[in-house]
């Protein structure tokens, strides 16, 4: 089935009332505008946490002490490999040439082009490290997975007092909530994993706890 996710308000004043909704991911609130800020925090790194990380990790370099499996579809892995090839064979030589050309202009202490090129080089090298780590730790999602229970790769239709909606559980690298793909590490994804048709799921989020019932798994 084709997953569908309804959109939510950018912040609390975008909801229908002045009170926090009981079901922040329900039908009425998902139709409004873009994803609420709280929802994005369920899927991505908290900026406050990033502030304490080394510079290379701000650029996307993985923590070598905390490497986890990278759950990817075959298409997702192919995309990462293509990006890595472009970074190493195109971007890296380009930025190296920019640095070389900037050095030809003399005094580097006041050379804005040199500083800009060095910053870009740091980004490129950080991204290359990230891609290499993701590919090294890749675990391909089985397209012929069981429909007996929810697992990574499953598309799940759920129901609440606010209506029905569908989610596809993917690895965090391929998560895109606006297209119905949610991370297995998100609160909703974690709550659904392992559940069977007919079971109820309690999801705890900053906006308040709410319950889903698993309608179908495919």
RAZI-V605102 format. One record per residue. N is the residue number from 0. SS is DSSP state (H for helix, E for strand, C for the rest). PSI is psi in degrees with one decimal (NA if undefined). OMEGA is omega in whole degrees, -180 to 180 (* if undefined). Layout:
BEGIN
N&SS&PSI&OMEGA ; N&SS&PSI&OMEGA
END
This chain:
BEGIN
0&C&158.7&-179 ; 1&C&120.4&-178 ; 2&C&144.0&177 ; 3&C&133.2&179 ; 4&C&132.8&-178 ; 5&C&152.3&-174 ; 6&E&154.4&-178 ; 7&C&-179.1&-178 ; 8&C&154.6&-178 ; 9&C&-40.4&175 ; 10&C&-178.8&-169 ; 11&H&-32.0&-178 ; 12&H&-6.9&179 ; 13&H&-5.6&-180 ; 14&C&174.6&-176 ; 15&C&-30.2&-177 ; 16&C&177.9&178 ; 17&C&-6.1&-178 ; 18&C&146.7&177 ; 19&C&136.9&-178 ; 20&C&146.1&177 ; 21&C&-38.9&179 ; 22&C&87.1&-175 ; 23&C&-15.1&-180 ; 24&C&16.4&-177 ; 25&C&179.2&-172 ; 26&H&-51.7&-172 ; 27&H&-37.5&-176 ; 28&H&-24.8&-179 ; 29&H&-15.5&-176 ; 30&E&-1.2&-168 ; 31&C&-68.5&-174 ; 32&C&-112.8&179 ; 33&C&176.4&-177 ; 34&C&139.9&-180 ; 35&C&154.2&-177 ; 36&H&-36.1&180 ; 37&H&-40.0&-178 ; 38&H&-41.7&-180 ; 39&H&-31.6&-180 ; 40&H&-18.4&178 ; 41&C&-16.5&-172 ; 42&C&-24.7&-171 ; 43&C&168.4&-178 ; 44&C&133.5&176 ; 45&C&125.7&-179 ; 46&H&-33.1&180 ; 47&H&-35.8&177 ; 48&H&-36.9&-178 ; 49&H&-29.2&-177 ; 50&C&-26.5&-178 ; 51&C&0.6&-176 ; 52&C&155.6&176 ; 53&C&158.7&-177 ; 54&H&-41.0&-176 ; 55&H&-27.3&178 ; 56&H&-27.2&172 ; 57&H&-30.9&-178 ; 58&C&0.2&176 ; 59&C&0.0&179 ; 60&C&134.5&-177 ; 61&C&155.7&175 ; 62&C&114.5&-176 ; 63&C&-19.0&-180 ; 64&C&-5.7&-175 ; 65&C&51.4&-179 ; 66&C&128.7&179 ; 67&C&162.5&177 ; 68&C&142.4&176 ; 69&E&104.5&-179 ; 70&E&120.1&-175 ; 71&E&150.3&168 ; 72&C&164.7&178 ; 73&H&-39.6&179 ; 74&H&-39.6&180 ; 75&H&-40.4&178 ; 76&H&-40.1&178 ; 77&H&-38.4&180 ; 78&H&-41.6&179 ; 79&H&-40.7&179 ; 80&H&-38.3&178 ; 81&H&-42.6&179 ; 82&H&-40.9&179 ; 83&H&-41.8&179 ; 84&H&-41.3&179 ; 85&H&-40.9&-179 ; 86&H&-42.5&-176 ; 87&H&-35.0&-175 ; 88&H&-17.9&-178 ; 89&H&-59.4&-174 ; 90&H&-44.1&-177 ; 91&H&-47.6&177 ; 92&H&-36.0&-180 ; 93&H&-47.1&-177 ; 94&H&-32.1&176 ; 95&H&-38.3&178 ; 96&H&-37.4&177 ; 97&H&-42.2&180 ; 98&H&-42.5&179 ; 99&H&-44.6&-179 ; 100&H&-38.3&-179 ; 101&H&-35.5&179 ; 102&H&-27.0&180 ; 103&C&-14.5&-176 ; 104&C&2.4&175 ; 105&C&-132.6&-174 ; 106&C&114.9&-177 ; 107&H&-19.6&-177 ; 108&H&-24.5&179 ; 109&H&29.1&-177 ; 110&C&98.5&-177 ; 111&H&-36.2&-179 ; 112&H&-38.4&179 ; 113&H&-45.6&180 ; 114&H&-41.4&180 ; 115&H&-41.6&180 ; 116&H&-38.4&178 ; 117&H&-38.3&177 ; 118&H&-41.2&179 ; 119&H&-37.7&178 ; 120&H&-41.2&178 ; 121&H&-41.2&179 ; 122&H&-46.9&-178 ; 123&H&-46.1&-179 ; 124&H&-37.0&177 ; 125&H&-42.0&179 ; 126&H&-37.8&178 ; 127&H&-43.8&178 ; 128&H&-42.4&180 ; 129&H&-49.0&-179 ; 130&H&-42.1&179 ; 131&H&-40.2&-180 ; 132&H&-41.8&179 ; 133&H&-43.7&-180 ; 134&H&-41.6&180 ; 135&H&-37.1&-176 ; 136&C&15.8&-176 ; 137&E&136.7&171 ; 138&E&115.7&-176 ; 139&E&131.1&178 ; 140&C&130.1&-179 ; 141&C&117.1&-179 ; 142&C&-19.6&-180 ; 143&C&43.7&-177 ; 144&C&161.9&179 ; 145&C&147.1&176 ; 146&C&12.5&179 ; 147&C&-31.6&179 ; 148&C&163.5&-178 ; 149&C&131.4&175 ; 150&C&175.8&179 ; 151&C&127.8&-176 ; 152&C&-15.8&-180 ; 153&C&146.2&168 ; 154&E&123.2&-172 ; 155&E&127.1&172 ; 156&E&127.5&-179 ; 157&E&158.4&179 ; 158&E&145.6&175 ; 159&E&-178.4&178 ; 160&C&-15.7&-177 ; 161&C&2.6&178 ; 162&E&-167.9&-180 ; 163&E&150.3&174 ; 164&E&165.3&-175 ; 165&E&145.8&177 ; 166&E&145.2&169 ; 167&E&126.0&-178 ; 168&E&120.3&-180 ; 169&E&173.1&173 ; 170&C&159.1&-176 ; 171&H&-28.0&-179 ; 172&H&-33.2&-177 ; 173&H&5.3&-178 ; 174&C&134.6&176 ; 175&E&86.4&-174 ; 176&H&-34.9&-178 ; 177&H&-16.6&178 ; 178&H&12.1&176 ; 179&C&6.4&179 ; 180&E&112.2&-178 ; 181&E&150.1&-177 ; 182&E&144.5&174 ; 183&C&-14.2&-180 ; 184&C&-5.5&178 ; 185&C&159.6&178 ; 186&H&-42.8&180 ; 187&H&-45.0&180 ; 188&H&-46.6&180 ; 189&H&-40.4&-178 ; 190&H&-33.9&-177 ; 191&H&-29.3&-176 ; 192&C&130.7&178 ; 193&C&-9.3&-178 ; 194&C&154.0&180 ; 195&C&165.4&179 ; 196&C&131.9&179 ; 197&C&-17.4&-179 ; 198&C&152.5&178 ; 199&E&147.9&-175 ; 200&E&127.8&175 ; 201&E&122.9&180 ; 202&E&126.0&-180 ; 203&C&121.3&-178 ; 204&C&162.9&-180 ; 205&C&-33.2&-178 ; 206&C&-9.5&180 ; 207&C&154.2&179 ; 208&C&148.4&175 ; 209&E&164.3&-173 ; 210&E&136.3&173 ; 211&E&152.5&169 ; 212&E&129.7&-180 ; 213&E&117.5&-178 ; 214&E&-44.3&-180 ; 215&E&158.1&180 ; 216&E&130.9&178 ; 217&C&NA&*
END
